[in-house]
């Protein structure tokens, strides 16, 4: 699953550690999500959406055409 | 955002690890008491042995509960890594356990299989699986 976490984080000048702390996960998990190696759970995706004040589909893209 | 902020998740996990280590250590000491106590400390006194078994059981249950809490404190990815490792460990122990158990009837082993050897397989396969899974996500 593609996502815009890295871009959104960079726009705010946050480090991976900052984002990890804000989402209450480990830095390694943020790194894995940014690299597309790990797909976050729905609660974590919602948490990220609330943090960036954006809809989930604006942050995460499963690549499926509607 | 404060860049010097300590990661609360990591801190919580470290504290959980310390608590788990403490209870695991206590449980292991009680196992040692159960294994060596009857012969070396209380000359096979049944009452002392039963008390040691009860203590061992209580400490074992506490250790399981602390371990469960520790797993709950992990984030999504860490939980996935450890749950995968548990599945692999369980599978390895089952497959190798059945082979190990059939060695004596097949005439390839003279002694009775020792169940504690399976704990070694379980622990080793769990550690290897955690290591491989962590590398997969790095």
N, CA and C atoms of all chains as a GROMACS GRO file, in nm:
protein
  612
    1UNK      N    1   0.084  -0.120   0.000
    1UNK     CA    2   0.000   0.000   0.000
    1UNK      C    3   0.088   0.126   0.000
    2UNK      N    4   0.057   0.216  -0.094
    2UNK     CA    5   0.133   0.341  -0.098
    2UNK      C    6   0.078   0.438   0.006
    3UNK      N    7   0.166   0.529   0.049
    3UNK     CA    8   0.118   0.630   0.145
    3UNK      C    9   0.203   0.757   0.133
    4UNK      N   10   0.149   0.865   0.190
    4UNK     CA   11   0.215   0.995   0.179
    4UNK      C   12   0.273   1.039   0.314
    5UNK      N   13   0.295   0.944   0.401
    5UNK     CA   14   0.344   0.979   0.536
    5UNK      C   15   0.475   1.056   0.531
    6UNK      N   16   0.567   1.011   0.446
    6UNK     CA   17   0.698   1.073   0.440
    6UNK      C   18   0.687   1.220   0.394
    7UNK      N   19   0.602   1.241   0.293
    7UNK     CA   20   0.582   1.377   0.240
    7UNK      C   21   0.518   1.467   0.346
    8UNK      N   22   0.411   1.416   0.406
    8UNK     CA   23   0.339   1.494   0.508
    8UNK      C   24   0.429   1.526   0.627
    9UNK      N   25   0.512   1.429   0.661
    9UNK     CA   26   0.605   1.448   0.772
    9UNK      C   27   0.709   1.555   0.736
   10UNK      N   28   0.760   1.546   0.615
   10UNK     CA   29   0.862   1.642   0.570
   10UNK      C   30   0.806   1.784   0.563
   11UNK      N   31   0.680   1.794   0.520
   11UNK     CA   32   0.616   1.926   0.512
   11UNK      C   33   0.610   1.995   0.648
   12UNK      N   34   0.600   1.914   0.750
   12UNK     CA   35   0.592   1.969   0.887
   12UNK      C   36   0.728   1.970   0.957
   13UNK      N   37   0.830   1.927   0.885
   13UNK     CA   38   0.966   1.922   0.939
   13UNK      C   39   0.975   1.831   1.062
   14UNK      N   40   0.904   1.720   1.054
   14UNK     CA   41   0.908   1.622   1.162
   14UNK      C   42   1.006   1.510   1.126
   15UNK      N   43   1.068   1.456   1.228
   15UNK     CA   44   1.152   1.337   1.207
   15UNK      C   45   1.062   1.213   1.221
   16UNK      N   46   1.118   1.098   1.184
   16UNK     CA   47   1.042   0.973   1.203
   16UNK      C   48   1.012   0.952   1.352
   17UNK      N   49   1.107   0.992   1.436
   17UNK     CA   50   1.088   0.977   1.580
   17UNK      C   51   0.974   1.065   1.629
   18UNK      N   52   0.963   1.186   1.574
   18UNK     CA   53   0.853   1.276   1.612
   18UNK      C   54   0.718   1.213   1.578
   19UNK      N   55   0.710   1.162   1.454
   19UNK     CA   56   0.584   1.103   1.408
   19UNK      C   57   0.552   0.978   1.489
   20UNK      N   58   0.656   0.898   1.517
   20UNK     CA   59   0.636   0.776   1.596
   20UNK      C   60   0.581   0.811   1.733
   21UNK      N   61   0.634   0.915   1.793
   21UNK     CA   62   0.587   0.955   1.925
   21UNK      C   63   0.443   1.005   1.920
   22UNK      N   64   0.411   1.080   1.814
   22UNK     CA   65   0.276   1.134   1.801
   22UNK      C   66   0.174   1.023   1.780
   23UNK      N   67   0.216   0.916   1.712
   23UNK     CA   68   0.124   0.805   1.685
   23UNK      C   69   0.137   0.692   1.787
   24UNK      N   70   0.227   0.709   1.882
   24UNK     CA   71   0.252   0.611   1.988
   24UNK      C   72   0.292   0.474   1.932
   25UNK      N   73   0.386   0.478   1.838
   25UNK     CA   74   0.443   0.353   1.784
   25UNK      C   75   0.595   0.369   1.784
   26UNK      N   76   0.666   0.262   1.744
   26UNK     CA   77   0.811   0.271   1.739
   26UNK      C   78   0.857   0.341   1.610
   27UNK      N   79   0.978   0.394   1.611
   27UNK     CA   80   1.032   0.460   1.491
   27UNK      C   81   1.047   0.360   1.377
   28UNK      N   82   1.082   0.236   1.412
   28UNK     CA   83   1.098   0.132   1.310
   28UNK      C   84   0.966   0.106   1.236
   29UNK      N   85   0.856   0.117   1.309
   29UNK     CA   86   0.725   0.095   1.246
   29UNK      C   87   0.695   0.207   1.146
   30UNK      N   88   0.726   0.332   1.184
   30UNK     CA   89   0.706   0.444   1.091
   30UNK      C   90   0.792   0.423   0.966
   31UNK      N   91   0.916   0.383   0.988
   31UNK     CA   92   1.008   0.358   0.876
   31UNK      C   93   0.952   0.250   0.782
   32UNK      N   94   0.901   0.142   0.841
   32UNK     CA   95   0.847   0.031   0.760
   32UNK      C   96   0.722   0.076   0.683
   33UNK      N   97   0.639   0.157   0.746
   33UNK     CA   98   0.517   0.206   0.678
   33UNK      C   99   0.556   0.299   0.563
   34UNK      N  100   0.650   0.389   0.589
   34UNK     CA  101   0.693   0.483   0.484
   34UNK      C  102   0.752   0.410   0.363
   35UNK      N  103   0.824   0.302   0.391
   35UNK     CA  104   0.886   0.226   0.282
   35UNK      C  105   0.787   0.131   0.215
   36UNK      N  106   0.665   0.125   0.267
   36UNK     CA  107   0.565   0.036   0.209
   36UNK      C  108   0.585  -0.110   0.245
   37UNK      N  109   0.668  -0.135   0.346
   37UNK     CA  110   0.694  -0.274   0.385
   37UNK      C  111   0.589  -0.326   0.483
   38UNK      N  112   0.521  -0.233   0.549
   38UNK     CA  113   0.420  -0.274   0.647
   38UNK      C  114   0.296  -0.187   0.631
   39UNK      N  115   0.180  -0.251   0.625
   39UNK     CA  116   0.054  -0.177   0.616
   39UNK      C  117  -0.002  -0.157   0.756
   40UNK      N  118  -0.032  -0.032   0.792
   40UNK     CA  119  -0.083  -0.008   0.927
   40UNK      C  120  -0.224  -0.064   0.945
   41UNK      N  121  -0.259  -0.089   1.072
   41UNK     CA  122  -0.395  -0.133   1.101
   41UNK      C  123  -0.491  -0.015   1.080
   42UNK      N  124  -0.620  -0.044   1.077
   42UNK     CA  125  -0.719   0.062   1.059
   42UNK      C  126  -0.714   0.166   1.172
   43UNK      N  127  -0.705   0.121   1.299
   43UNK     CA  128  -0.695   0.223   1.407
   43UNK      C  129  -0.572   0.314   1.391
   44UNK      N  130  -0.460   0.256   1.349
   44UNK     CA  131  -0.340   0.338   1.333
   44UNK      C  132  -0.355   0.434   1.213
   45UNK      N  133  -0.419   0.386   1.108
   45UNK     CA  134  -0.442   0.471   0.991
   45UNK      C  135  -0.535   0.587   1.028
   46UNK      N  136  -0.638   0.559   1.106
   46UNK     CA  137  -0.729   0.665   1.153
   46UNK      C  138  -0.654   0.765   1.240
   47UNK      N  139  -0.565   0.712   1.323
   47UNK     CA  140  -0.487   0.799   1.412
   47UNK      C  141  -0.401   0.895   1.330
   48UNK      N  142  -0.339   0.841   1.224
   48UNK     CA  143  -0.257   0.925   1.136
   48UNK      C  144  -0.343   1.029   1.066
   49UNK      N  145  -0.462   0.987   1.024
   49UNK     CA  146  -0.554   1.080   0.955
   49UNK      C  147  -0.594   1.195   1.048
   50UNK      N  148  -0.621   1.160   1.174
   50UNK     CA  149  -0.658   1.264   1.271
   50UNK      C  150  -0.539   1.357   1.297
   51UNK      N  151  -0.420   1.299   1.306
   51UNK     CA  152  -0.300   1.379   1.334
   51UNK      C  153  -0.276   1.481   1.223
   52UNK      N  154  -0.289   1.437   1.098
   52UNK     CA  155  -0.264   1.527   0.985
   52UNK      C  156  -0.391   1.602   0.942
   53UNK      N  157  -0.502   1.571   1.011
   53UNK     CA  158  -0.630   1.637   0.982
   53UNK      C  159  -0.667   1.620   0.834
   54UNK      N  160  -0.657   1.496   0.788
   54UNK     CA  161  -0.688   1.466   0.648
   54UNK      C  162  -0.768   1.336   0.643
   55UNK      N  163  -0.843   1.314   0.535
   55UNK     CA  164  -0.912   1.185   0.519
   55UNK      C  165  -0.809   1.072   0.499
   56UNK      N  166  -0.844   0.952   0.544
   56UNK     CA  167  -0.752   0.838   0.532
   56UNK      C  168  -0.707   0.818   0.388
   57UNK      N  169  -0.804   0.829   0.293
   57UNK     CA  170  -0.770   0.801   0.153
   57UNK      C  171  -0.676   0.905   0.094
   58UNK      N  172  -0.659   1.019   0.164
   58UNK     CA  173  -0.562   1.118   0.117
   58UNK      C  174  -0.420   1.083   0.160
   59UNK      N  175  -0.411   0.995   0.258
   59UNK     CA  176  -0.279   0.956   0.310
   59UNK      C  177  -0.240   0.817   0.257
   60UNK      N  178  -0.336   0.725   0.260
   60UNK     CA  179  -0.307   0.586   0.219
   60UNK      C  180  -0.381   0.553   0.090
   61UNK      N  181  -0.310   0.485   0.001
   61UNK     CA  182  -0.368   0.447  -0.128
   61UNK      C  183  -0.341   0.299  -0.153
   62UNK      N  184  -0.450   0.220  -0.162
   62UNK     CA  185  -0.429   0.076  -0.183
   62UNK      C  186  -0.411   0.041  -0.330
   63UNK      N  187  -0.414   0.144  -0.418
   63UNK     CA  188  -0.389   0.121  -0.560
   63UNK      C  189  -0.505   0.063  -0.635
   64UNK      N  190  -0.621   0.049  -0.568
   64UNK     CA  191  -0.740  -0.006  -0.634
   64UNK      C  192  -0.819   0.105  -0.700
   65UNK      N  193  -0.853   0.085  -0.828
   65UNK     CA  194  -0.938   0.181  -0.898
   65UNK      C  195  -1.081   0.164  -0.850
   66UNK      N  196  -1.153   0.277  -0.836
   66UNK     CA  197  -1.293   0.267  -0.792
   66UNK      C  198  -1.386   0.239  -0.909
   67UNK      N  199   0.686   2.057   1.678
   67UNK     CA  200   0.697   1.933   1.757
   67UNK      C  201   0.835   1.924   1.822
   68UNK      N  202   0.836   1.887   1.948
   68UNK     CA  203   0.961   1.880   2.022
   68UNK      C  204   1.045   1.760   1.977
   69UNK      N  205   1.159   1.788   1.915
   69UNK     CA  206   1.240   1.680   1.860
   69UNK      C  207   1.314   1.602   1.968
   70UNK      N  208   1.326   1.665   2.087
   70UNK     CA  209   1.398   1.598   2.195
   70UNK      C  210   1.307   1.506   2.276
   71UNK      N  211   1.178   1.502   2.236
   71UNK     CA  212   1.084   1.420   2.310
   71UNK      C  213   1.123   1.273   2.307
   72UNK      N  214   1.121   1.212   2.425
   72UNK     CA  215   1.151   1.069   2.432
   72UNK      C  216   1.027   0.993   2.384
   73UNK      N  217   1.051   0.887   2.308
   73UNK     CA  218   0.938   0.809   2.256
   73UNK      C  219   0.870   0.734   2.370
   74UNK      N  220   0.744   0.774   2.398
   74UNK     CA  221   0.670   0.713   2.509
   74UNK      C  222   0.649   0.564   2.487
   75UNK      N  223   0.626   0.530   2.361
   75UNK     CA  224   0.602   0.389   2.328
   75UNK      C  225   0.725   0.304   2.363
   76UNK      N  226   0.842   0.352   2.322
   76UNK     CA  227   0.965   0.278   2.349
   76UNK      C  228   0.992   0.268   2.499
   77UNK      N  229   0.966   0.380   2.570
   77UNK     CA  230   0.986   0.380   2.715
   77UNK      C  231   0.895   0.278   2.783
   78UNK      N  232   0.769   0.275   2.738
   78UNK     CA  233   0.672   0.182   2.796
   78UNK      C  234   0.714   0.037   2.769
   79UNK      N  235   0.766   0.016   2.648
   79UNK     CA  236   0.808  -0.119   2.610
   79UNK      C  237   0.931  -0.163   2.690
   80UNK      N  238   1.024  -0.068   2.712
   80UNK     CA  239   1.143  -0.101   2.791
   80UNK      C  240   1.104  -0.136   2.934
   81UNK      N  241   1.011  -0.059   2.989
   81UNK     CA  242   0.965  -0.086   3.126
   81UNK      C  243   0.898  -0.223   3.130
   82UNK      N  244   0.816  -0.252   3.028
   82UNK     CA  245   0.749  -0.382   3.019
   82UNK      C  246   0.849  -0.496   3.010
   83UNK      N  247   0.957  -0.473   2.936
   83UNK     CA  248   1.061  -0.576   2.922
   83UNK      C  249   1.127  -0.604   3.057
   84UNK      N  250   1.152  -0.496   3.132
   84UNK     CA  251   1.215  -0.513   3.264
   84UNK      C  252   1.122  -0.592   3.358
   85UNK      N  253   0.993  -0.558   3.355
   85UNK     CA  254   0.896  -0.628   3.440
   85UNK      C  255   0.888  -0.775   3.400
   86UNK      N  256   0.886  -0.800   3.269
   86UNK     CA  257   0.879  -0.938   3.219
   86UNK      C  258   1.004  -1.016   3.260
   87UNK      N  259   1.120  -0.950   3.250
   87UNK     CA  260   1.246  -1.014   3.289
   87UNK      C  261   1.242  -1.052   3.437
   88UNK      N  262   1.191  -0.961   3.521
   88UNK     CA  263   1.183  -0.985   3.665
   88UNK      C  264   1.099  -1.108   3.696
   89UNK      N  265   0.978  -1.116   3.636
   89UNK     CA  266   0.888  -1.228   3.665
   89UNK      C  267   0.939  -1.358   3.604
   90UNK      N  268   1.005  -1.348   3.488
   90UNK     CA  269   1.062  -1.468   3.426
   90UNK      C  270   1.175  -1.523   3.513
   91UNK      N  271   1.255  -1.430   3.568
   91UNK     CA  272   1.364  -1.471   3.657
   91UNK      C  273   1.310  -1.541   3.781
   92UNK      N  274   1.206  -1.483   3.842
   92UNK     CA  275   1.145  -1.546   3.960
   92UNK      C  276   1.093  -1.685   3.926
   93UNK      N  277   1.027  -1.695   3.809
   93UNK     CA  278   0.971  -1.825   3.767
   93UNK      C  279   1.083  -1.927   3.747
   94UNK      N  280   1.193  -1.882   3.683
   94UNK     CA  281   1.305  -1.974   3.659
   94UNK      C  282   1.368  -2.019   3.791
   95UNK      N  283   1.375  -1.929   3.888
   95UNK     CA  284   1.428  -1.966   4.020
   95UNK      C  285   1.338  -2.070   4.085
   96UNK      N  286   1.206  -2.052   4.068
   96UNK     CA  287   1.113  -2.149   4.126
   96UNK      C  288   1.125  -2.284   4.055
   97UNK      N  289   1.154  -2.281   3.923
   97UNK     CA  290   1.178  -2.407   3.849
   97UNK      C  291   1.302  -2.476   3.903
   98UNK      N  292   1.406  -2.396   3.927
   98UNK     CA  293   1.530  -2.452   3.983
   98UNK      C  294   1.502  -2.514   4.120
   99UNK      N  295   1.421  -2.445   4.200
   99UNK     CA  296   1.384  -2.498   4.331
   99UNK      C  297   1.310  -2.630   4.320
  100UNK      N  298   1.222  -2.636   4.218
  100UNK     CA  299   1.142  -2.757   4.197
  100UNK      C  300   1.228  -2.874   4.149
  101UNK      N  301   1.329  -2.843   4.067
  101UNK     CA  302   1.414  -2.949   4.010
  101UNK      C  303   1.518  -2.997   4.112
  102UNK      N  304   1.583  -2.901   4.178
  102UNK     CA  305   1.694  -2.938   4.266
  102UNK      C  306   1.656  -2.947   4.415
  103UNK      N  307   1.548  -2.876   4.453
  103UNK     CA  308   1.510  -2.869   4.595
  103UNK      C  309   1.486  -3.003   4.661
  104UNK      N  310   1.400  -3.090   4.603
  104UNK     CA  311   1.368  -3.216   4.671
  104UNK      C  312   1.492  -3.297   4.711
  105UNK      N  313   1.591  -3.301   4.624
  105UNK     CA  314   1.711  -3.383   4.653
  105UNK      C  315   1.812  -3.307   4.739
  106UNK      N  316   1.833  -3.179   4.707
  106UNK     CA  317   1.944  -3.106   4.770
  106UNK      C  318   1.903  -3.024   4.893
  107UNK      N  319   1.773  -2.989   4.906
  107UNK     CA  320   1.737  -2.896   5.013
  107UNK      C  321   1.640  -2.953   5.117
  108UNK      N  322   1.540  -3.032   5.076
  108UNK     CA  323   1.444  -3.078   5.178
  108UNK      C  324   1.421  -3.231   5.174
  109UNK      N  325   1.515  -3.303   5.123
  109UNK     CA  326   1.518  -3.450   5.129
  109UNK      C  327   1.383  -3.514   5.092
  110UNK      N  328   1.329  -3.472   4.979
  110UNK     CA  329   1.206  -3.530   4.923
  110UNK      C  330   1.085  -3.518   5.016
  111UNK      N  331   1.082  -3.415   5.099
  111UNK     CA  332   0.965  -3.390   5.182
  111UNK      C  333   0.848  -3.347   5.092
  112UNK      N  334   0.739  -3.423   5.096
  112UNK     CA  335   0.629  -3.399   5.003
  112UNK      C  336   0.564  -3.262   5.021
  113UNK      N  337   0.550  -3.221   5.147
  113UNK     CA  338   0.485  -3.092   5.173
  113UNK      C  339   0.565  -2.978   5.109
  114UNK      N  340   0.696  -2.980   5.129
  114UNK     CA  341   0.782  -2.875   5.072
  114UNK      C  342   0.775  -2.876   4.919
  115UNK      N  343   0.770  -2.998   4.862
  115UNK     CA  344   0.763  -3.009   4.716
  115UNK      C  345   0.630  -2.954   4.663
  116UNK      N  346   0.520  -2.988   4.732
  116UNK     CA  347   0.388  -2.939   4.687
  116UNK      C  348   0.383  -2.787   4.696
  117UNK      N  349   0.438  -2.732   4.806
  117UNK     CA  350   0.440  -2.586   4.820
  117UNK      C  351   0.521  -2.522   4.706
  118UNK      N  352   0.633  -2.585   4.672
  118UNK     CA  353   0.717  -2.534   4.562
  118UNK      C  354   0.642  -2.540   4.429
  119UNK      N  355   0.566  -2.650   4.410
  119UNK     CA  356   0.488  -2.662   4.286
  119UNK      C  357   0.384  -2.551   4.277
  120UNK      N  358   0.317  -2.524   4.390
  120UNK     CA  359   0.214  -2.418   4.391
  120UNK      C  360   0.278  -2.282   4.361
  121UNK      N  361   0.392  -2.257   4.425
  121UNK     CA  362   0.463  -2.129   4.400
  121UNK      C  363   0.503  -2.120   4.253
  122UNK      N  364   0.555  -2.230   4.199
  122UNK     CA  365   0.595  -2.234   4.058
  122UNK      C  366   0.477  -2.206   3.966
  123UNK      N  367   0.362  -2.264   4.000
  123UNK     CA  368   0.242  -2.246   3.918
  123UNK      C  369   0.194  -2.100   3.923
  124UNK      N  370   0.192  -2.044   4.043
  124UNK     CA  371   0.147  -1.904   4.058
  124UNK      C  372   0.241  -1.809   3.983
  125UNK      N  373   0.371  -1.832   4.000
  125UNK     CA  374   0.468  -1.746   3.930
  125UNK      C  375   0.459  -1.765   3.778
  126UNK      N  376   0.432  -1.888   3.735
  126UNK     CA  377   0.416  -1.914   3.592
  126UNK      C  378   0.297  -1.841   3.534
  127UNK      N  379   0.185  -1.843   3.607
  127UNK     CA  380   0.065  -1.773   3.560
  127UNK      C  381   0.091  -1.622   3.555
  128UNK      N  382   0.157  -1.571   3.660
  128UNK     CA  383   0.188  -1.427   3.663
  128UNK      C  384   0.277  -1.390   3.544
  129UNK      N  385   0.376  -1.475   3.516
  129UNK     CA  386   0.467  -1.448   3.404
  129UNK      C  387   0.389  -1.446   3.271
  130UNK      N  388   0.294  -1.538   3.256
  130UNK     CA  389   0.213  -1.542   3.133
  130UNK      C  390   0.132  -1.413   3.118
  131UNK      N  391   0.073  -1.368   3.230
  131UNK     CA  392  -0.010  -1.247   3.224
  131UNK      C  393   0.075  -1.124   3.192
  132UNK      N  394   0.196  -1.118   3.252
  132UNK     CA  395   0.286  -1.006   3.224
  132UNK      C  396   0.330  -1.008   3.079
  133UNK      N  397   0.356  -1.129   3.027
  133UNK     CA  398   0.396  -1.142   2.886
  133UNK      C  399   0.283  -1.097   2.794
  134UNK      N  400   0.160  -1.132   2.829
  134UNK     CA  401   0.043  -1.093   2.748
  134UNK      C  402   0.030  -0.940   2.748
  135UNK      N  403   0.050  -0.879   2.864
  135UNK     CA  404   0.043  -0.733   2.873
  135UNK      C  405   0.155  -0.669   2.790
  136UNK      N  406   0.272  -0.732   2.795
  136UNK     CA  407   0.386  -0.681   2.718
  136UNK      C  408   0.355  -0.685   2.568
  137UNK      N  409   0.292  -0.793   2.523
  137UNK     CA  410   0.253  -0.803   2.382
  137UNK      C  411   0.149  -0.697   2.346
  138UNK      N  412   0.056  -0.673   2.439
  138UNK     CA  413  -0.047  -0.571   2.414
  138UNK      C  414   0.013  -0.431   2.404
  139UNK      N  415   0.124  -0.409   2.474
  139UNK     CA  416   0.189  -0.277   2.472
  139UNK      C  417   0.265  -0.252   2.341
  140UNK      N  418   0.292  -0.359   2.267
  140UNK     CA  419   0.366  -0.342   2.140
  140UNK      C  420   0.278  -0.275   2.035
  141UNK      N  421   0.342  -0.213   1.936
  141UNK     CA  422   0.263  -0.152   1.828
  141UNK      C  423   0.229  -0.258   1.723
  142UNK      N  424   0.156  -0.215   1.620
  142UNK     CA  425   0.105  -0.308   1.518
  142UNK      C  426   0.212  -0.399   1.461
  143UNK      N  427   0.322  -0.338   1.418
  143UNK     CA  428   0.426  -0.414   1.349
  143UNK      C  429   0.496  -0.510   1.445
  144UNK      N  430   0.525  -0.462   1.564
  144UNK     CA  431   0.592  -0.548   1.662
  144UNK      C  432   0.504  -0.668   1.698
  145UNK      N  433   0.373  -0.642   1.712
  145UNK     CA  434   0.281  -0.753   1.743
  145UNK      C  435   0.280  -0.854   1.629
  146UNK      N  436   0.275  -0.803   1.506
  146UNK     CA  437   0.273  -0.894   1.390
  146UNK      C  438   0.399  -0.980   1.387
  147UNK      N  439   0.513  -0.917   1.414
  147UNK     CA  440   0.641  -0.989   1.415
  147UNK      C  441   0.638  -1.101   1.520
  148UNK      N  442   0.592  -1.067   1.638
  148UNK     CA  443   0.594  -1.166   1.746
  148UNK      C  444   0.486  -1.273   1.726
  149UNK      N  445   0.370  -1.236   1.674
  149UNK     CA  446   0.266  -1.337   1.650
  149UNK      C  447   0.312  -1.434   1.540
  150UNK      N  448   0.377  -1.381   1.437
  150UNK     CA  449   0.431  -1.468   1.331
  150UNK      C  450   0.535  -1.564   1.390
  151UNK      N  451   0.621  -1.508   1.476
  151UNK     CA  452   0.726  -1.590   1.538
  151UNK      C  453   0.665  -1.700   1.624
  152UNK      N  454   0.555  -1.666   1.694
  152UNK     CA  455   0.488  -1.768   1.777
  152UNK      C  456   0.431  -1.879   1.690
  153UNK      N  457   0.374  -1.842   1.575
  153UNK     CA  458   0.316  -1.942   1.485
  153UNK      C  459   0.427  -2.035   1.433
  154UNK      N  460   0.539  -1.976   1.394
  154UNK     CA  461   0.650  -2.056   1.343
  154UNK      C  462   0.706  -2.146   1.453
  155UNK      N  463   0.720  -2.088   1.572
  155UNK     CA  464   0.773  -2.164   1.686
  155UNK      C  465   0.683  -2.281   1.721
  156UNK      N  466   0.552  -2.256   1.721
  156UNK     CA  467   0.455  -2.363   1.751
  156UNK      C  468   0.464  -2.474   1.646
  157UNK      N  469   0.471  -2.434   1.520
  157UNK     CA  470   0.479  -2.531   1.411
  157UNK      C  471   0.606  -2.614   1.418
  158UNK      N  472   0.719  -2.546   1.439
  158UNK     CA  473   0.848  -2.616   1.450
  158UNK      C  474   0.846  -2.715   1.566
  159UNK      N  475   0.794  -2.671   1.680
  159UNK     CA  476   0.792  -2.757   1.798
  159UNK      C  477   0.704  -2.879   1.774
  160UNK      N  478   0.589  -2.859   1.707
  160UNK     CA  479   0.498  -2.970   1.679
  160UNK      C  480   0.564  -3.070   1.584
  161UNK      N  481   0.620  -3.020   1.475
  161UNK     CA  482   0.679  -3.108   1.374
  161UNK      C  483   0.801  -3.182   1.431
  162UNK      N  484   0.893  -3.105   1.492
  162UNK     CA  485   1.014  -3.168   1.546
  162UNK      C  486   0.981  -3.254   1.669
  163UNK      N  487   0.878  -3.213   1.746
  163UNK     CA  488   0.837  -3.290   1.864
  163UNK      C  489   0.788  -3.428   1.826
  164UNK      N  490   0.709  -3.435   1.719
  164UNK     CA  491   0.657  -3.565   1.674
  164UNK      C  492   0.771  -3.654   1.623
  165UNK      N  493   0.863  -3.592   1.551
  165UNK     CA  494   0.980  -3.669   1.503
  165UNK      C  495   1.062  -3.720   1.622
  166UNK      N  496   1.086  -3.628   1.718
  166UNK     CA  497   1.166  -3.662   1.837
  166UNK      C  498   1.099  -3.775   1.916
  167UNK      N  499   0.966  -3.765   1.928
  167UNK     CA  500   0.893  -3.867   2.003
  167UNK      C  501   0.892  -4.003   1.937
  168UNK      N  502   0.912  -4.004   1.805
  168UNK     CA  503   0.908  -4.133   1.734
  168UNK      C  504   1.047  -4.195   1.719
  169UNK      N  505   1.150  -4.126   1.770
  169UNK     CA  506   1.287  -4.177   1.754
  169UNK      C  507   1.310  -4.307   1.833
  170UNK      N  508   1.257  -4.309   1.958
  170UNK     CA  509   1.278  -4.429   2.039
  170UNK      C  510   1.202  -4.550   1.984
  171UNK      N  511   1.069  -4.534   1.955
  171UNK     CA  512   0.998  -4.650   1.895
  171UNK      C  513   1.063  -4.697   1.766
  172UNK      N  514   1.129  -4.605   1.693
  172UNK     CA  515   1.193  -4.643   1.565
  172UNK      C  516   1.331  -4.705   1.587
  173UNK      N  517   1.376  -4.705   1.711
  173UNK     CA  518   1.504  -4.766   1.742
  173UNK      C  519   1.624  -4.678   1.715
  174UNK      N  520   1.600  -4.546   1.696
  174UNK     CA  521   1.711  -4.455   1.669
  174UNK      C  522   1.759  -4.384   1.795
  175UNK      N  523   1.686  -4.400   1.906
  175UNK     CA  524   1.722  -4.335   2.033
  175UNK      C  525   1.707  -4.436   2.145
  176UNK      N  526   1.808  -4.446   2.230
  176UNK     CA  527   1.801  -4.545   2.338
  176UNK      C  528   1.726  -4.492   2.459
  177UNK      N  529   1.743  -4.361   2.488
  177UNK     CA  530   1.678  -4.303   2.607
  177UNK      C  531   1.538  -4.255   2.572
  178UNK      N  532   1.457  -4.236   2.678
  178UNK     CA  533   1.325  -4.178   2.657
  178UNK      C  534   1.341  -4.031   2.619
  179UNK      N  535   1.262  -3.981   2.523
  179UNK     CA  536   1.272  -3.839   2.484
  179UNK      C  537   1.244  -3.749   2.604
  180UNK      N  538   1.324  -3.645   2.620
  180UNK     CA  539   1.307  -3.551   2.730
  180UNK      C  540   1.226  -3.429   2.680
  181UNK      N  541   1.106  -3.408   2.737
  181UNK     CA  542   1.020  -3.299   2.690
  181UNK      C  543   1.087  -3.161   2.700
  182UNK      N  544   1.180  -3.145   2.795
  182UNK     CA  545   1.243  -3.014   2.810
  182UNK      C  546   1.328  -2.976   2.688
  183UNK      N  547   1.370  -3.078   2.611
  183UNK     CA  548   1.444  -3.048   2.488
  183UNK      C  549   1.357  -2.972   2.387
  184UNK      N  550   1.226  -2.997   2.394
  184UNK     CA  551   1.134  -2.928   2.303
  184UNK      C  552   1.126  -2.778   2.338
  185UNK      N  553   1.143  -2.746   2.468
  185UNK     CA  554   1.144  -2.604   2.508
  185UNK      C  555   1.261  -2.532   2.441
  186UNK      N  556   1.373  -2.604   2.427
  186UNK     CA  557   1.489  -2.547   2.361
  186UNK      C  558   1.456  -2.518   2.214
  187UNK      N  559   1.392  -2.614   2.147
  187UNK     CA  560   1.351  -2.595   2.007
  187UNK      C  561   1.255  -2.477   1.996
  188UNK      N  562   1.160  -2.471   2.090
  188UNK     CA  563   1.060  -2.364   2.088
  188UNK      C  564   1.126  -2.227   2.103
  189UNK      N  565   1.215  -2.215   2.200
  189UNK     CA  566   1.283  -2.087   2.226
  189UNK      C  567   1.372  -2.045   2.111
  190UNK      N  568   1.447  -2.141   2.058
  190UNK     CA  569   1.541  -2.110   1.949
  190UNK      C  570   1.466  -2.070   1.822
  191UNK      N  571   1.363  -2.146   1.787
  191UNK     CA  572   1.287  -2.115   1.665
  191UNK      C  573   1.216  -1.980   1.680
  192UNK      N  574   1.171  -1.948   1.801
  192UNK     CA  575   1.104  -1.819   1.826
  192UNK      C  576   1.204  -1.704   1.805
  193UNK      N  577   1.323  -1.718   1.863
  193UNK     CA  578   1.425  -1.613   1.850
  193UNK      C  579   1.466  -1.592   1.705
  194UNK      N  580   1.488  -1.703   1.632
  194UNK     CA  581   1.528  -1.693   1.491
  194UNK      C  582   1.417  -1.626   1.409
  195UNK      N  583   1.292  -1.666   1.436
  195UNK     CA  584   1.179  -1.610   1.361
  195UNK      C  585   1.163  -1.461   1.388
  196UNK      N  586   1.181  -1.419   1.513
  196UNK     CA  587   1.172  -1.276   1.546
  196UNK      C  588   1.281  -1.198   1.473
  197UNK      N  589   1.403  -1.253   1.474
  197UNK     CA  590   1.516  -1.188   1.407
  197UNK      C  591   1.490  -1.172   1.257
  198UNK      N  592   1.445  -1.281   1.193
  198UNK     CA  593   1.420  -1.277   1.047
  198UNK      C  594   1.306  -1.179   1.016
  199UNK      N  595   1.199  -1.184   1.096
  199UNK     CA  596   1.084  -1.094   1.073
  199UNK      C  597   1.124  -0.947   1.090
  200UNK      N  598   1.206  -0.918   1.191
  200UNK     CA  599   1.249  -0.780   1.213
  200UNK      C  600   1.329  -0.729   1.093
  201UNK      N  601   1.417  -0.816   1.043
  201UNK     CA  602   1.500  -0.777   0.927
  201UNK      C  603   1.413  -0.752   0.804
  202UNK      N  604   1.305  -0.829   0.794
  202UNK     CA  605   1.215  -0.815   0.678
  202UNK      C  606   1.155  -0.675   0.671
  203UNK      N  607   1.129  -0.616   0.787
  203UNK     CA  608   1.062  -0.486   0.789
  203UNK      C  609   1.158  -0.368   0.798
  204UNK      N  610   1.289  -0.397   0.813
  204UNK     CA  611   1.384  -0.285   0.825
  204UNK      C  612   1.418  -0.227   0.689
   0.00000   0.00000   0.00000
